[in-house]
Amino acid sequence: MIVYDGLKDPVGNIVLGSKKNVVVHAGSGLLLRAEAEKPSEDAAVR
C-alpha cells in the first residue's frame, strides 16, 4: 500500500507499507513503476 505518495514535501519521496513483514536483503532490487498523472483540460488555461 502507498503510505506517502511524494506529491508534497519532501517531493519525490515515496513510502510503501505492508501488513505483512517484508524483508528485502542487501543486493535485492525493487522496481517501482510510476506514471505521470494526465493534466486536466483546465491546466492549459492557467
N, C-alpha and C positions, 0 to 999 in steps of 0.2 A: 504494500500500500504506500502511497505517497504521503509522507508526514509533512514535508515542506516542499513547495514547488519552485522556489527560486525566483519568483516574479518580483519580489520586494527585497529590500536589503537583508542580507547580503545577496545581491542579484547573481544568479547563475549557480548558487549552491543548492543542491537537491538532497533531501534526506528521505531515505526509504526506510520503511519499518516492516516488521513481520510479527505475527502472533506466535510463530514457531521460532525456535532457536536456530539461527542460520550461522554457520561457521564458514568463513572464507579464508583459506590458508594462504600464506605467502606464495607468490607466483601464480595465484589463480587470477583469472580475468572475469570481468563482468561487462557486458555490452548493454548500454542504455541507449535506446533509440528515441530521439525526441524530434517532433515535427513542429514547425512554426505554426502558430495559430493564424488562420486566414484573416486578413484585415476586413473589417466591416465596410460596407459601402459608404458609411459616414466618414471613414478615415481619410478618404481622398478630398473631402470638402475642407477639412481642418487646415 
